[in-house]
Amino acid sequence: MTEVTYYTQDGLEKLKEELQHLKTVGRQQMSNAIAEARDKGDLSENAEYDAAKEAQGLHEAKIAKLEATLATARLIDESKLDLSKVLALSIVKIKNVKNGATMTYQLVAESEADLKTGKISVKSPIAQGLLGKSVGDKAEIQVPAGKIEFEILEISR
């Protein structure tokens, strides 16, 4: 069974742009590399040709994976998000109960995750521990450093 993945409008557009780039510019570059290697002589002893063909195979696999991702991608209407509990695309302000540190994260699809911009994957341990919780709830989450208890301070979109 294929897994549906939810995306923001920006995230979905980036995926489509990347796929378009791989299909046009990327394929042309692969074709040029193969043609250049082919021109260098006997194909049976041409390591550069073999490497170019292998790179082409990997490139096509990446295209196929992106197409499969897009086939199961669903756009979330952020204006209709329920702000009473943590869901995919929610922006959540949490506090580490032990040390009082606060953090704000947006829960996004795995391919959109970028910790520098505060976007974490809905599949990450922290997001998994927060999903379905409401403001004021506490979540004890197992992370690589051990168990951490977080309190949910605010949910927005």
C-alpha positions as CSV (number, residue, x, y, z in Angstrom):
1,M,0.0,0.0,0.0
2,T,1.3,3.4,-0.9
3,E,1.6,6.0,1.8
4,V,-0.1,9.4,1.3
5,T,2.1,12.3,2.1
6,Y,0.8,15.8,2.8
7,Y,2.5,18.9,1.5
8,T,2.2,22.7,1.7
9,Q,1.7,24.5,-1.6
10,D,5.4,25.6,-1.6
11,G,6.6,22.0,-0.9
12,L,4.5,20.6,-3.7
13,E,5.7,23.2,-6.2
14,K,9.3,22.5,-5.3
15,L,8.8,18.8,-5.9
16,K,7.2,19.5,-9.3
17,E,10.0,21.9,-10.2
18,E,12.7,19.4,-9.3
19,L,11.0,16.7,-11.3
20,Q,10.7,19.0,-14.3
21,H,14.4,19.9,-14.0
22,L,15.5,16.2,-13.8
23,K,13.4,15.3,-16.8
24,T,14.7,18.1,-19.0
25,V,18.1,19.5,-18.0
26,G,19.2,16.4,-16.1
27,R,18.3,13.9,-18.9
28,Q,20.1,16.1,-21.4
29,Q,23.2,16.2,-19.3
30,M,23.1,12.4,-18.9
31,S,22.7,12.0,-22.7
32,N,25.6,14.3,-23.4
33,A,27.8,12.4,-20.9
34,I,27.0,9.1,-22.6
35,A,27.6,10.5,-26.0
36,E,30.9,12.0,-25.0
37,A,32.0,8.7,-23.4
38,R,30.8,6.7,-26.5
39,D,33.1,8.9,-28.7
40,K,36.1,7.7,-26.7
41,G,36.4,4.3,-28.4
42,D,35.6,0.7,-27.8
43,L,32.6,0.4,-25.5
44,S,33.7,-3.0,-24.1
45,E,36.7,-1.4,-22.4
46,N,35.3,2.1,-21.7
47,A,34.9,2.6,-18.0
48,E,33.7,6.2,-18.6
49,Y,30.9,4.9,-20.7
50,D,29.9,2.4,-18.0
51,A,29.9,5.1,-15.4
52,A,27.8,7.4,-17.5
53,K,25.3,4.6,-18.1
54,E,25.2,3.8,-14.4
55,A,24.7,7.5,-13.6
56,Q,21.8,7.6,-16.1
57,G,20.2,4.6,-14.4
58,L,20.4,6.3,-11.0
59,H,19.0,9.5,-12.5
60,E,16.0,7.6,-13.9
61,A,15.5,5.9,-10.6
62,K,15.4,9.4,-8.9
63,I,12.8,10.5,-11.5
64,A,10.7,7.4,-10.8
65,K,10.8,8.0,-7.1
66,L,9.8,11.6,-7.4
67,E,6.9,10.6,-9.7
68,A,5.8,8.1,-7.2
69,T,6.0,10.7,-4.4
70,L,3.9,13.1,-6.4
71,A,1.4,10.5,-7.3
72,T,0.6,10.0,-3.5
73,A,1.1,13.7,-2.5
74,R,-1.9,15.6,-1.2
75,L,-2.1,19.3,-0.7
76,I,-3.3,20.5,2.7
77,D,-5.5,23.5,2.8
78,E,-3.8,25.3,5.6
79,S,-6.8,27.6,6.2
80,K,-8.8,24.5,7.3
81,L,-6.4,23.1,9.8
82,D,-7.8,22.3,13.2
83,L,-5.8,24.4,15.7
84,S,-7.1,22.6,18.7
85,K,-4.6,19.8,18.3
86,V,-1.2,19.1,16.7
87,L,-1.5,17.9,13.1
88,A,0.7,17.8,10.0
89,L,1.6,21.3,9.0
90,S,0.8,22.7,12.5
91,I,3.3,25.2,13.9
92,V,3.9,24.1,17.5
93,K,5.6,26.1,20.3
94,I,6.8,23.6,22.9
95,K,8.8,24.0,26.2
96,N,11.3,21.5,27.5
97,V,9.8,20.9,31.0
98,K,13.2,20.1,32.5
99,N,15.3,23.1,31.4
100,G,12.5,25.6,30.4
101,A,13.9,26.0,26.8
102,T,11.2,26.8,24.2
103,M,11.2,25.8,20.6
104,T,8.9,26.3,17.7
105,Y,8.6,23.7,14.9
106,Q,6.4,23.2,11.9
107,L,5.5,19.6,11.2
108,V,6.0,18.9,7.5
109,A,6.4,16.1,5.0
110,E,9.8,14.3,5.2
111,S,11.0,15.9,2.0
112,E,10.2,19.4,3.3
113,A,12.0,19.0,6.6
114,D,14.7,21.6,7.3
115,L,15.7,22.0,10.9
116,K,17.4,25.4,10.2
117,T,14.1,26.8,9.2
118,G,12.2,25.1,12.1
119,K,10.5,22.5,9.9
120,I,10.6,18.9,11.2
121,S,9.4,15.7,9.6
122,V,6.0,14.4,10.8
123,K,7.9,11.1,11.0
124,S,10.5,12.4,13.5
125,P,10.3,11.2,17.1
126,I,9.4,14.7,18.4
127,A,6.6,15.2,15.8
128,Q,5.3,11.7,16.5
129,G,5.1,12.4,20.2
130,L,3.3,15.7,19.6
131,L,0.7,14.6,17.0
132,G,-2.8,14.7,18.4
133,K,-1.9,16.6,21.5
134,S,-3.5,20.0,22.5
135,V,-2.3,23.2,24.2
136,G,-1.3,22.4,27.8
137,D,-0.7,18.7,27.1
138,K,2.6,17.2,28.1
139,A,4.4,14.7,25.9
140,E,7.2,12.5,27.0
141,I,9.3,11.8,23.9
142,Q,12.1,9.3,23.4
143,V,14.9,11.0,21.5
144,P,18.5,9.8,20.9
145,A,19.6,11.7,24.0
146,G,17.0,9.9,26.2
147,K,13.4,10.8,27.2
148,I,12.4,14.5,27.2
149,E,9.2,15.9,28.5
150,F,7.7,18.7,26.5
151,E,4.7,20.9,27.2
152,I,2.7,22.3,24.3
153,L,2.4,26.1,24.7
154,E,0.8,27.1,21.4
155,I,-0.5,25.7,18.1
156,S,-0.9,27.8,15.0
157,R,-0.6,27.5,11.2
